[in-house]
Amino acid sequence: MNMTKEAIKKLVDEQFDGSYNKCARNLDLAPSTVCRIANGISKAGIKVITSVMKYCSEKDINYDKYINLS
């Protein structure tokens, strides 16, 4: 599983009105983690990916839109 920096930016823009803080709160992550991934400094680990999958399933969103399973 993989989540690119473009995918996290898309998630933040579409679901959280461009707010990294709002995204981090909803995904139970540190805002710095979301920023580092969006800026390409870090890669999304399993905690980030599972948090996104959980959020998407709760909101009835297809997480394939943000996470590459291959």
CHARMM internal coordinates of N, CA and C (Angstrom, degrees):
IC EDIT
DIST 1 N 1 CA 1.4456
DIST 1 CA 1 C 1.5255
ANGL 1 N 1 CA 1 C 108.50
DIST 1 C 2 N 1.2955
ANGL 1 CA 1 C 2 N 114.44
DIHE 1 N 1 CA 1 C 2 N 145.18
DIST 2 N 2 CA 1.4520
ANGL 1 C 2 N 2 CA 120.43
DIHE 1 CA 1 C 2 N 2 CA -175.83
DIST 2 CA 2 C 1.5283
ANGL 2 N 2 CA 2 C 109.41
DIHE 1 C 2 N 2 CA 2 C -146.15
DIST 2 C 3 N 1.3045
ANGL 2 CA 2 C 3 N 115.04
DIHE 2 N 2 CA 2 C 3 N 145.08
DIST 3 N 3 CA 1.4616
ANGL 2 C 3 N 3 CA 120.55
DIHE 2 CA 2 C 3 N 3 CA 175.56
DIST 3 CA 3 C 1.5205
ANGL 3 N 3 CA 3 C 107.11
DIHE 2 C 3 N 3 CA 3 C -135.61
DIST 3 C 4 N 1.3110
ANGL 3 CA 3 C 4 N 116.64
DIHE 3 N 3 CA 3 C 4 N 116.05
DIST 4 N 4 CA 1.4604
ANGL 3 C 4 N 4 CA 121.48
DIHE 3 CA 3 C 4 N 4 CA -176.90
DIST 4 CA 4 C 1.5228
ANGL 4 N 4 CA 4 C 111.30
DIHE 3 C 4 N 4 CA 4 C -81.77
DIST 4 C 5 N 1.3267
ANGL 4 CA 4 C 5 N 114.69
DIHE 4 N 4 CA 4 C 5 N 166.73
DIST 5 N 5 CA 1.4673
ANGL 4 C 5 N 5 CA 118.45
DIHE 4 CA 4 C 5 N 5 CA 177.66
DIST 5 CA 5 C 1.5204
ANGL 5 N 5 CA 5 C 110.54
DIHE 4 C 5 N 5 CA 5 C -65.37
DIST 5 C 6 N 1.3272
ANGL 5 CA 5 C 6 N 117.32
DIHE 5 N 5 CA 5 C 6 N -32.33
DIST 6 N 6 CA 1.4661
ANGL 5 C 6 N 6 CA 120.37
DIHE 5 CA 5 C 6 N 6 CA 177.03
DIST 6 CA 6 C 1.5290
ANGL 6 N 6 CA 6 C 110.78
DIHE 5 C 6 N 6 CA 6 C -64.86
DIST 6 C 7 N 1.3362
ANGL 6 CA 6 C 7 N 115.78
DIHE 6 N 6 CA 6 C 7 N -37.66
DIST 7 N 7 CA 1.4633
ANGL 6 C 7 N 7 CA 120.51
DIHE 6 CA 6 C 7 N 7 CA -179.04
DIST 7 CA 7 C 1.5257
ANGL 7 N 7 CA 7 C 111.16
DIHE 6 C 7 N 7 CA 7 C -67.12
DIST 7 C 8 N 1.3316
ANGL 7 CA 7 C 8 N 117.12
DIHE 7 N 7 CA 7 C 8 N -41.88
DIST 8 N 8 CA 1.4718
ANGL 7 C 8 N 8 CA 118.81
DIHE 7 CA 7 C 8 N 8 CA 179.38
DIST 8 CA 8 C 1.5210
ANGL 8 N 8 CA 8 C 110.62
DIHE 7 C 8 N 8 CA 8 C -67.88
DIST 8 C 9 N 1.3384
ANGL 8 CA 8 C 9 N 116.67
DIHE 8 N 8 CA 8 C 9 N -36.82
DIST 9 N 9 CA 1.4716
ANGL 8 C 9 N 9 CA 119.70
DIHE 8 CA 8 C 9 N 9 CA 176.33
DIST 9 CA 9 C 1.5245
ANGL 9 N 9 CA 9 C 110.49
DIHE 8 C 9 N 9 CA 9 C -62.81
DIST 9 C 10 N 1.3351
ANGL 9 CA 9 C 10 N 115.65
DIHE 9 N 9 CA 9 C 10 N -41.63
DIST 10 N 10 CA 1.4626
ANGL 9 C 10 N 10 CA 120.71
DIHE 9 CA 9 C 10 N 10 CA 179.20
DIST 10 CA 10 C 1.5265
ANGL 10 N 10 CA 10 C 110.48
DIHE 9 C 10 N 10 CA 10 C -63.29
DIST 10 C 11 N 1.3251
ANGL 10 CA 10 C 11 N 116.86
DIHE 10 N 10 CA 10 C 11 N -42.67
DIST 11 N 11 CA 1.4632
ANGL 10 C 11 N 11 CA 121.39
DIHE 10 CA 10 C 11 N 11 CA 177.91
DIST 11 CA 11 C 1.5257
ANGL 11 N 11 CA 11 C 110.73
DIHE 10 C 11 N 11 CA 11 C -60.95
DIST 11 C 12 N 1.3195
ANGL 11 CA 11 C 12 N 116.49
DIHE 11 N 11 CA 11 C 12 N -47.67
DIST 12 N 12 CA 1.4664
ANGL 11 C 12 N 12 CA 121.20
DIHE 11 CA 11 C 12 N 12 CA -179.78
DIST 12 CA 12 C 1.5247
ANGL 12 N 12 CA 12 C 110.56
DIHE 11 C 12 N 12 CA 12 C -61.10
DIST 12 C 13 N 1.3212
ANGL 12 CA 12 C 13 N 116.74
DIHE 12 N 12 CA 12 C 13 N -44.37
DIST 13 N 13 CA 1.4665
ANGL 12 C 13 N 13 CA 120.23
DIHE 12 CA 12 C 13 N 13 CA -178.94
DIST 13 CA 13 C 1.5279
ANGL 13 N 13 CA 13 C 112.24
DIHE 12 C 13 N 13 CA 13 C -67.26
DIST 13 C 14 N 1.3330
ANGL 13 CA 13 C 14 N 117.31
DIHE 13 N 13 CA 13 C 14 N -45.62
DIST 14 N 14 CA 1.4621
ANGL 13 C 14 N 14 CA 121.16
DIHE 13 CA 13 C 14 N 14 CA -174.41
DIST 14 CA 14 C 1.5256
ANGL 14 N 14 CA 14 C 113.78
DIHE 13 C 14 N 14 CA 14 C -76.92
DIST 14 C 15 N 1.3124
ANGL 14 CA 14 C 15 N 117.31
DIHE 14 N 14 CA 14 C 15 N -36.93
DIST 15 N 15 CA 1.4620
ANGL 14 C 15 N 15 CA 120.23
DIHE 14 CA 14 C 15 N 15 CA -172.85
DIST 15 CA 15 C 1.5306
ANGL 15 N 15 CA 15 C 114.18
DIHE 14 C 15 N 15 CA 15 C -102.90
DIST 15 C 16 N 1.3436
ANGL 15 CA 15 C 16 N 117.16
DIHE 15 N 15 CA 15 C 16 N -23.44
DIST 16 N 16 CA 1.4576
ANGL 15 C 16 N 16 CA 119.71
DIHE 15 CA 15 C 16 N 16 CA -172.26
DIST 16 CA 16 C 1.5243
ANGL 16 N 16 CA 16 C 112.90
DIHE 15 C 16 N 16 CA 16 C -128.79
DIST 16 C 17 N 1.3026
ANGL 16 CA 16 C 17 N 117.32
DIHE 16 N 16 CA 16 C 17 N 24.81
DIST 17 N 17 CA 1.4686
ANGL 16 C 17 N 17 CA 123.01
DIHE 16 CA 16 C 17 N 17 CA 175.61
DIST 17 CA 17 C 1.5355
ANGL 17 N 17 CA 17 C 112.62
DIHE 16 C 17 N 17 CA 17 C 53.48
DIST 17 C 18 N 1.3333
ANGL 17 CA 17 C 18 N 116.33
DIHE 17 N 17 CA 17 C 18 N 33.22
DIST 18 N 18 CA 1.4594
ANGL 17 C 18 N 18 CA 120.63
DIHE 17 CA 17 C 18 N 18 CA 177.34
DIST 18 CA 18 C 1.5188
ANGL 18 N 18 CA 18 C 114.68
DIHE 17 C 18 N 18 CA 18 C 79.10
DIST 18 C 19 N 1.3166
ANGL 18 CA 18 C 19 N 118.17
DIHE 18 N 18 CA 18 C 19 N 7.72
DIST 19 N 19 CA 1.4694
ANGL 18 C 19 N 19 CA 122.03
DIHE 18 CA 18 C 19 N 19 CA -176.81
DIST 19 CA 19 C 1.5277
ANGL 19 N 19 CA 19 C 111.33
DIHE 18 C 19 N 19 CA 19 C -96.17
DIST 19 C 20 N 1.3258
ANGL 19 CA 19 C 20 N 115.84
DIHE 19 N 19 CA 19 C 20 N 112.20
DIST 20 N 20 CA 1.4637
ANGL 19 C 20 N 20 CA 120.78
DIHE 19 CA 19 C 20 N 20 CA 176.93
DIST 20 CA 20 C 1.5270
ANGL 20 N 20 CA 20 C 110.69
DIHE 19 C 20 N 20 CA 20 C -64.68
DIST 20 C 21 N 1.3227
ANGL 20 CA 20 C 21 N 117.42
DIHE 20 N 20 CA 20 C 21 N -36.97
DIST 21 N 21 CA 1.4618
ANGL 20 C 21 N 21 CA 121.00
DIHE 20 CA 20 C 21 N 21 CA 178.87
DIST 21 CA 21 C 1.5231
ANGL 21 N 21 CA 21 C 111.70
DIHE 20 C 21 N 21 CA 21 C -63.88
DIST 21 C 22 N 1.3164
ANGL 21 CA 21 C 22 N 117.00
DIHE 21 N 21 CA 21 C 22 N -44.62
DIST 22 N 22 CA 1.4638
ANGL 21 C 22 N 22 CA 121.78
DIHE 21 CA 21 C 22 N 22 CA 178.79
DIST 22 CA 22 C 1.5282
ANGL 22 N 22 CA 22 C 110.33
DIHE 21 C 22 N 22 CA 22 C -62.82
DIST 22 C 23 N 1.3271
ANGL 22 CA 22 C 23 N 115.55
DIHE 22 N 22 CA 22 C 23 N -41.98
DIST 23 N 23 CA 1.4567
ANGL 22 C 23 N 23 CA 121.02
DIHE 22 CA 22 C 23 N 23 CA 177.84
DIST 23 CA 23 C 1.5159
ANGL 23 N 23 CA 23 C 110.34
DIHE 22 C 23 N 23 CA 23 C -61.34
DIST 23 C 24 N 1.3188
ANGL 23 CA 23 C 24 N 116.74
DIHE 23 N 23 CA 23 C 24 N -49.41
DIST 24 N 24 CA 1.4633
ANGL 23 C 24 N 24 CA 121.35
DIHE 23 CA 23 C 24 N 24 CA -178.38
DIST 24 CA 24 C 1.5260
ANGL 24 N 24 CA 24 C 111.39
DIHE 23 C 24 N 24 CA 24 C -59.69
DIST 24 C 25 N 1.3269
ANGL 24 CA 24 C 25 N 117.13
DIHE 24 N 24 CA 24 C 25 N -43.25
DIST 25 N 25 CA 1.4736
ANGL 24 C 25 N 25 CA 120.60
DIHE 24 CA 24 C 25 N 25 CA 179.00
DIST 25 CA 25 C 1.5239
ANGL 25 N 25 CA 25 C 111.08
DIHE 24 C 25 N 25 CA 25 C -60.54
DIST 25 C 26 N 1.3212
ANGL 25 CA 25 C 26 N 116.12
DIHE 25 N 25 CA 25 C 26 N -45.63
DIST 26 N 26 CA 1.4682
ANGL 25 C 26 N 26 CA 120.11
DIHE 25 CA 25 C 26 N 26 CA -177.76
DIST 26 CA 26 C 1.5189
ANGL 26 N 26 CA 26 C 112.86
DIHE 25 C 26 N 26 CA 26 C -69.28
DIST 26 C 27 N 1.3269
ANGL 26 CA 26 C 27 N 116.96
DIHE 26 N 26 CA 26 C 27 N -29.33
DIST 27 N 27 CA 1.4657
ANGL 26 C 27 N 27 CA 120.73
DIHE 26 CA 26 C 27 N 27 CA -179.41
DIST 27 CA 27 C 1.5261
ANGL 27 N 27 CA 27 C 112.37
DIHE 26 C 27 N 27 CA 27 C -95.22
DIST 27 C 28 N 1.3341
ANGL 27 CA 27 C 28 N 116.43
DIHE 27 N 27 CA 27 C 28 N 0.54
DIST 28 N 28 CA 1.4672
ANGL 27 C 28 N 28 CA 122.17
DIHE 27 CA 27 C 28 N 28 CA -178.00
DIST 28 CA 28 C 1.5342
ANGL 28 N 28 CA 28 C 111.21
DIHE 27 C 28 N 28 CA 28 C 57.37
DIST 28 C 29 N 1.3378
ANGL 28 CA 28 C 29 N 114.56
DIHE 28 N 28 CA 28 C 29 N 48.86
DIST 29 N 29 CA 1.4636
ANGL 28 C 29 N 29 CA 122.69
DIHE 28 CA 28 C 29 N 29 CA 178.36
DIST 29 CA 29 C 1.5181
ANGL 29 N 29 CA 29 C 108.94
DIHE 28 C 29 N 29 CA 29 C -126.82
DIST 29 C 30 N 1.3164
ANGL 29 CA 29 C 30 N 115.64
DIHE 29 N 29 CA 29 C 30 N 164.32
DIST 30 N 30 CA 1.4642
ANGL 29 C 30 N 30 CA 120.00
DIHE 29 CA 29 C 30 N 30 CA 174.36
DIST 30 CA 30 C 1.5275
ANGL 30 N 30 CA 30 C 108.70
DIHE 29 C 30 N 30 CA 30 C -76.78
DIST 30 C 31 N 1.3303
ANGL 30 CA 30 C 31 N 118.31
DIHE 30 N 30 CA 30 C 31 N 138.56
DIST 31 N 31 CA 1.4600
ANGL 30 C 31 N 31 CA 120.26
DIHE 30 CA 30 C 31 N 31 CA 177.28
DIST 31 CA 31 C 1.5321
ANGL 31 N 31 CA 31 C 112.54
DIHE 30 C 31 N 31 CA 31 C -55.64
DIST 31 C 32 N 1.3209
ANGL 31 CA 31 C 32 N 116.63
DIHE 31 N 31 CA 31 C 32 N -35.08
DIST 32 N 32 CA 1.4695
ANGL 31 C 32 N 32 CA 119.65
DIHE 31 CA 31 C 32 N 32 CA 179.24
DIST 32 CA 32 C 1.5238
ANGL 32 N 32 CA 32 C 111.55
DIHE 31 C 32 N 32 CA 32 C -63.82
DIST 32 C 33 N 1.3189
ANGL 32 CA 32 C 33 N 117.19
DIHE 32 N 32 CA 32 C 33 N -33.23
DIST 33 N 33 CA 1.4654
ANGL 32 C 33 N 33 CA 120.89
DIHE 32 CA 32 C 33 N 33 CA 177.71
DIST 33 CA 33 C 1.5203
ANGL 33 N 33 CA 33 C 110.32
DIHE 32 C 33 N 33 CA 33 C -63.99
DIST 33 C 34 N 1.3228
ANGL 33 CA 33 C 34 N 116.61
DIHE 33 N 33 CA 33 C 34 N -46.92
DIST 34 N 34 CA 1.4659
ANGL 33 C 34 N 34 CA 121.08
DIHE 33 CA 33 C 34 N 34 CA 179.99
DIST 34 CA 34 C 1.5363
ANGL 34 N 34 CA 34 C 109.93
DIHE 33 C 34 N 34 CA 34 C -62.58
DIST 34 C 35 N 1.3142
ANGL 34 CA 34 C 35 N 117.26
DIHE 34 N 34 CA 34 C 35 N -42.64
DIST 35 N 35 CA 1.4722
ANGL 34 C 35 N 35 CA 121.68
DIHE 34 CA 34 C 35 N 35 CA 179.49
DIST 35 CA 35 C 1.5218
ANGL 35 N 35 CA 35 C 111.62
DIHE 34 C 35 N 35 CA 35 C -64.03
DIST 35 C 36 N 1.3268
ANGL 35 CA 35 C 36 N 116.57
DIHE 35 N 35 CA 35 C 36 N -43.25
DIST 36 N 36 CA 1.4747
ANGL 35 C 36 N 36 CA 119.50
DIHE 35 CA 35 C 36 N 36 CA -179.54
DIST 36 CA 36 C 1.5181
ANGL 36 N 36 CA 36 C 111.67
DIHE 35 C 36 N 36 CA 36 C -63.30
DIST 36 C 37 N 1.3154
ANGL 36 CA 36 C 37 N 117.18
DIHE 36 N 36 CA 36 C 37 N -38.59
DIST 37 N 37 CA 1.4671
ANGL 36 C 37 N 37 CA 120.25
DIHE 36 CA 36 C 37 N 37 CA 178.36
DIST 37 CA 37 C 1.5253
ANGL 37 N 37 CA 37 C 110.08
DIHE 36 C 37 N 37 CA 37 C -68.65
DIST 37 C 38 N 1.3234
ANGL 37 CA 37 C 38 N 116.76
DIHE 37 N 37 CA 37 C 38 N -45.30
DIST 38 N 38 CA 1.4682
ANGL 37 C 38 N 38 CA 121.14
DIHE 37 CA 37 C 38 N 38 CA -179.18
DIST 38 CA 38 C 1.5223
ANGL 38 N 38 CA 38 C 112.14
DIHE 37 C 38 N 38 CA 38 C -63.59
DIST 38 C 39 N 1.3314
ANGL 38 CA 38 C 39 N 117.46
DIHE 38 N 38 CA 38 C 39 N -30.51
DIST 39 N 39 CA 1.4621
ANGL 38 C 39 N 39 CA 121.21
DIHE 38 CA 38 C 39 N 39 CA 179.72
DIST 39 CA 39 C 1.5224
ANGL 39 N 39 CA 39 C 112.96
DIHE 38 C 39 N 39 CA 39 C -90.37
DIST 39 C 40 N 1.3268
ANGL 39 CA 39 C 40 N 117.67
DIHE 39 N 39 CA 39 C 40 N 0.92
DIST 40 N 40 CA 1.4535
ANGL 39 C 40 N 40 CA 121.34
DIHE 39 CA 39 C 40 N 40 CA 177.04
DIST 40 CA 40 C 1.5164
ANGL 40 N 40 CA 40 C 114.14
DIHE 39 C 40 N 40 CA 40 C 78.85
DIST 40 C 41 N 1.3256
ANGL 40 CA 40 C 41 N 118.05
DIHE 40 N 40 CA 40 C 41 N 12.39
DIST 41 N 41 CA 1.4587
ANGL 40 C 41 N 41 CA 121.83
DIHE 40 CA 40 C 41 N 41 CA -179.83
DIST 41 CA 41 C 1.5283
ANGL 41 N 41 CA 41 C 110.00
DIHE 40 C 41 N 41 CA 41 C -79.33
DIST 41 C 42 N 1.3244
ANGL 41 CA 41 C 42 N 116.85
DIHE 41 N 41 CA 41 C 42 N -37.57
DIST 42 N 42 CA 1.4628
ANGL 41 C 42 N 42 CA 122.67
DIHE 41 CA 41 C 42 N 42 CA 179.65
DIST 42 CA 42 C 1.5230
ANGL 42 N 42 CA 42 C 109.14
DIHE 41 C 42 N 42 CA 42 C -126.58
DIST 42 C 43 N 1.3184
ANGL 42 CA 42 C 43 N 114.56
DIHE 42 N 42 CA 42 C 43 N 162.20
DIST 43 N 43 CA 1.4614
ANGL 42 C 43 N 43 CA 120.37
DIHE 42 CA 42 C 43 N 43 CA 174.04
DIST 43 CA 43 C 1.5199
ANGL 43 N 43 CA 43 C 108.53
DIHE 42 C 43 N 43 CA 43 C -102.04
DIST 43 C 44 N 1.3106
ANGL 43 CA 43 C 44 N 115.65
DIHE 43 N 43 CA 43 C 44 N 154.59
DIST 44 N 44 CA 1.4630
ANGL 43 C 44 N 44 CA 120.90
DIHE 43 CA 43 C 44 N 44 CA 178.64
DIST 44 CA 44 C 1.5235
ANGL 44 N 44 CA 44 C 108.99
DIHE 43 C 44 N 44 CA 44 C -72.31
DIST 44 C 45 N 1.3267
ANGL 44 CA 44 C 45 N 115.68
DIHE 44 N 44 CA 44 C 45 N 123.45
DIST 45 N 45 CA 1.4604
ANGL 44 C 45 N 45 CA 121.20
DIHE 44 CA 44 C 45 N 45 CA 177.15
DIST 45 CA 45 C 1.5126
ANGL 45 N 45 CA 45 C 110.91
DIHE 44 C 45 N 45 CA 45 C -90.06
DIST 45 C 46 N 1.3145
ANGL 45 CA 45 C 46 N 114.10
DIHE 45 N 45 CA 45 C 46 N -175.07
DIST 46 N 46 CA 1.4628
ANGL 45 C 46 N 46 CA 119.84
DIHE 45 CA 45 C 46 N 46 CA -176.33
DIST 46 CA 46 C 1.5267
ANGL 46 N 46 CA 46 C 112.09
DIHE 45 C 46 N 46 CA 46 C -63.12
DIST 46 C 47 N 1.3317
ANGL 46 CA 46 C 47 N 118.69
DIHE 46 N 46 CA 46 C 47 N -34.86
DIST 47 N 47 CA 1.4673
ANGL 46 C 47 N 47 CA 120.68
DIHE 46 CA 46 C 47 N 47 CA 179.12
DIST 47 CA 47 C 1.5232
ANGL 47 N 47 CA 47 C 110.98
DIHE 46 C 47 N 47 CA 47 C -64.11
DIST 47 C 48 N 1.3179
ANGL 47 CA 47 C 48 N 117.02
DIHE 47 N 47 CA 47 C 48 N -43.03
DIST 48 N 48 CA 1.4651
ANGL 47 C 48 N 48 CA 121.13
DIHE 47 CA 47 C 48 N 48 CA 179.31
DIST 48 CA 48 C 1.5203
ANGL 48 N 48 CA 48 C 109.84
DIHE 47 C 48 N 48 CA 48 C -65.13
DIST 48 C 49 N 1.3176
ANGL 48 CA 48 C 49 N 115.98
DIHE 48 N 48 CA 48 C 49 N -47.15
DIST 49 N 49 CA 1.4706
ANGL 48 C 49 N 49 CA 120.27
DIHE 48 CA 48 C 49 N 49 CA -177.46
DIST 49 CA 49 C 1.5292
ANGL 49 N 49 CA 49 C 110.85
DIHE 48 C 49 N 49 CA 49 C -62.81
DIST 49 C 50 N 1.3271
ANGL 49 CA 49 C 50 N 117.48
DIHE 49 N 49 CA 49 C 50 N -44.95
DIST 50 N 50 CA 1.4688
ANGL 49 C 50 N 50 CA 118.95
DIHE 49 CA 49 C 50 N 50 CA 179.64
DIST 50 CA 50 C 1.5318
ANGL 50 N 50 CA 50 C 111.18
DIHE 49 C 50 N 50 CA 50 C -67.58
DIST 50 C 51 N 1.3224
ANGL 50 CA 50 C 51 N 117.39
DIHE 50 N 50 CA 50 C 51 N -33.47
DIST 51 N 51 CA 1.4655
ANGL 50 C 51 N 51 CA 120.06
DIHE 50 CA 50 C 51 N 51 CA 176.60
DIST 51 CA 51 C 1.5234
ANGL 51 N 51 CA 51 C 111.12
DIHE 50 C 51 N 51 CA 51 C -64.80
DIST 51 C 52 N 1.3218
ANGL 51 CA 51 C 52 N 116.23
DIHE 51 N 51 CA 51 C 52 N -41.66
DIST 52 N 52 CA 1.4701
ANGL 51 C 52 N 52 CA 120.56
DIHE 51 CA 51 C 52 N 52 CA 178.09
DIST 52 CA 52 C 1.5236
ANGL 52 N 52 CA 52 C 109.79
DIHE 51 C 52 N 52 CA 52 C -65.43
DIST 52 C 53 N 1.3288
ANGL 52 CA 52 C 53 N 117.29
DIHE 52 N 52 CA 52 C 53 N -43.34
DIST 53 N 53 CA 1.4660
ANGL 52 C 53 N 53 CA 120.85
DIHE 52 CA 52 C 53 N 53 CA 179.58
DIST 53 CA 53 C 1.5328
ANGL 53 N 53 CA 53 C 110.60
DIHE 52 C 53 N 53 CA 53 C -61.85
DIST 53 C 54 N 1.3226
ANGL 53 CA 53 C 54 N 116.92
DIHE 53 N 53 CA 53 C 54 N -42.57
DIST 54 N 54 CA 1.4674
ANGL 53 C 54 N 54 CA 121.02
DIHE 53 CA 53 C 54 N 54 CA 179.29
DIST 54 CA 54 C 1.5278
ANGL 54 N 54 CA 54 C 110.52
DIHE 53 C 54 N 54 CA 54 C -64.14
DIST 54 C 55 N 1.3312
ANGL 54 CA 54 C 55 N 116.63
DIHE 54 N 54 CA 54 C 55 N -46.73
DIST 55 N 55 CA 1.4625
ANGL 54 C 55 N 55 CA 120.65
DIHE 54 CA 54 C 55 N 55 CA 179.03
DIST 55 CA 55 C 1.5268
ANGL 55 N 55 CA 55 C 110.27
DIHE 54 C 55 N 55 CA 55 C -58.15
DIST 55 C 56 N 1.3239
ANGL 55 CA 55 C 56 N 115.85
DIHE 55 N 55 CA 55 C 56 N -47.56
DIST 56 N 56 CA 1.4709
ANGL 55 C 56 N 56 CA 119.95
DIHE 55 CA 55 C 56 N 56 CA -178.31
DIST 56 CA 56 C 1.5237
ANGL 56 N 56 CA 56 C 111.48
DIHE 55 C 56 N 56 CA 56 C -62.84
DIST 56 C 57 N 1.3168
ANGL 56 CA 56 C 57 N 117.71
DIHE 56 N 56 CA 56 C 57 N -41.47
DIST 57 N 57 CA 1.4687
ANGL 56 C 57 N 57 CA 118.88
DIHE 56 CA 56 C 57 N 57 CA -179.96
DIST 57 CA 57 C 1.5236
ANGL 57 N 57 CA 57 C 111.29
DIHE 56 C 57 N 57 CA 57 C -66.51
DIST 57 C 58 N 1.3492
ANGL 57 CA 57 C 58 N 117.32
DIHE 57 N 57 CA 57 C 58 N -36.72
DIST 58 N 58 CA 1.4634
ANGL 57 C 58 N 58 CA 120.30
DIHE 57 CA 57 C 58 N 58 CA 177.87
DIST 58 CA 58 C 1.5245
ANGL 58 N 58 CA 58 C 112.11
DIHE 57 C 58 N 58 CA 58 C -67.33
DIST 58 C 59 N 1.3246
ANGL 58 CA 58 C 59 N 117.02
DIHE 58 N 58 CA 58 C 59 N -31.78
DIST 59 N 59 CA 1.4657
ANGL 58 C 59 N 59 CA 121.76
DIHE 58 CA 58 C 59 N 59 CA -178.55
DIST 59 CA 59 C 1.5270
ANGL 59 N 59 CA 59 C 112.67
DIHE 58 C 59 N 59 CA 59 C -96.58
DIST 59 C 60 N 1.3415
ANGL 59 CA 59 C 60 N 116.32
DIHE 59 N 59 CA 59 C 60 N 6.05
DIST 60 N 60 CA 1.4683
ANGL 59 C 60 N 60 CA 122.72
DIHE 59 CA 59 C 60 N 60 CA -179.59
DIST 60 CA 60 C 1.5356
ANGL 60 N 60 CA 60 C 111.40
DIHE 59 C 60 N 60 CA 60 C 57.44
DIST 60 C 61 N 1.3325
ANGL 60 CA 60 C 61 N 115.11
DIHE 60 N 60 CA 60 C 61 N 47.59
DIST 61 N 61 CA 1.4611
ANGL 60 C 61 N 61 CA 123.20
DIHE 60 CA 60 C 61 N 61 CA 178.21
DIST 61 CA 61 C 1.5254
ANGL 61 N 61 CA 61 C 107.29
DIHE 60 C 61 N 61 CA 61 C -113.84
DIST 61 C 62 N 1.3120
ANGL 61 CA 61 C 62 N 117.26
DIHE 61 N 61 CA 61 C 62 N 139.74
DIST 62 N 62 CA 1.4504
ANGL 61 C 62 N 62 CA 121.02
DIHE 61 CA 61 C 62 N 62 CA 176.48
DIST 62 CA 62 C 1.5298
ANGL 62 N 62 CA 62 C 108.98
DIHE 61 C 62 N 62 CA 62 C -74.62
DIST 62 C 63 N 1.3192
ANGL 62 CA 62 C 63 N 117.20
DIHE 62 N 62 CA 62 C 63 N 111.54
DIST 63 N 63 CA 1.4661
ANGL 62 C 63 N 63 CA 120.22
DIHE 62 CA 62 C 63 N 63 CA -175.87
DIST 63 CA 63 C 1.5247
ANGL 63 N 63 CA 63 C 113.05
DIHE 62 C 63 N 63 CA 63 C -70.61
DIST 63 C 64 N 1.3285
ANGL 63 CA 63 C 64 N 117.91
DIHE 63 N 63 CA 63 C 64 N -13.48
DIST 64 N 64 CA 1.4745
ANGL 63 C 64 N 64 CA 120.94
DIHE 63 CA 63 C 64 N 64 CA 175.37
DIST 64 CA 64 C 1.5154
ANGL 64 N 64 CA 64 C 111.48
DIHE 63 C 64 N 64 CA 64 C -58.95
DIST 64 C 65 N 1.3038
ANGL 64 CA 64 C 65 N 116.10
DIHE 64 N 64 CA 64 C 65 N -20.14
DIST 65 N 65 CA 1.4561
ANGL 64 C 65 N 65 CA 122.45
DIHE 64 CA 64 C 65 N 65 CA 178.45
DIST 65 CA 65 C 1.5286
ANGL 65 N 65 CA 65 C 110.64
DIHE 64 C 65 N 65 CA 65 C -65.63
DIST 65 C 66 N 1.3367
ANGL 65 CA 65 C 66 N 116.68
DIHE 65 N 65 CA 65 C 66 N -27.13
DIST 66 N 66 CA 1.4516
ANGL 65 C 66 N 66 CA 121.66
DIHE 65 CA 65 C 66 N 66 CA -176.26
DIST 66 CA 66 C 1.5316
ANGL 66 N 66 CA 66 C 114.22
DIHE 65 C 66 N 66 CA 66 C -116.94
DIST 66 C 67 N 1.3133
ANGL 66 CA 66 C 67 N 117.68
DIHE 66 N 66 CA 66 C 67 N -22.54
DIST 67 N 67 CA 1.4637
ANGL 66 C 67 N 67 CA 121.85
DIHE 66 CA 66 C 67 N 67 CA -175.61
DIST 67 CA 67 C 1.5211
ANGL 67 N 67 CA 67 C 109.87
DIHE 66 C 67 N 67 CA 67 C -119.53
DIST 67 C 68 N 1.3458
ANGL 67 CA 67 C 68 N 114.83
DIHE 67 N 67 CA 67 C 68 N 129.25
DIST 68 N 68 CA 1.4561
ANGL 67 C 68 N 68 CA 121.47
DIHE 67 CA 67 C 68 N 68 CA 177.20
DIST 68 CA 68 C 1.5199
ANGL 68 N 68 CA 68 C 107.96
DIHE 67 C 68 N 68 CA 68 C -91.62
DIST 68 C 69 N 1.3129
ANGL 68 CA 68 C 69 N 117.96
DIHE 68 N 68 CA 68 C 69 N 118.49
DIST 69 N 69 CA 1.4547
ANGL 68 C 69 N 69 CA 121.77
DIHE 68 CA 68 C 69 N 69 CA -176.22
DIST 69 CA 69 C 1.5266
ANGL 69 N 69 CA 69 C 113.27
DIHE 68 C 69 N 69 CA 69 C -83.39
DIST 69 C 70 N 1.3024
ANGL 69 CA 69 C 70 N 118.56
DIHE 69 N 69 CA 69 C 70 N -9.02
DIST 70 N 70 CA 1.4760
ANGL 69 C 70 N 70 CA 119.57
DIHE 69 CA 69 C 70 N 70 CA -178.38
DIST 70 CA 70 C 1.4956
ANGL 70 N 70 CA 70 C 112.93
DIHE 69 C 70 N 70 CA 70 C -92.47
END
COOR INIT
IC SEED 1 N 1 CA 1 C
IC BUILD
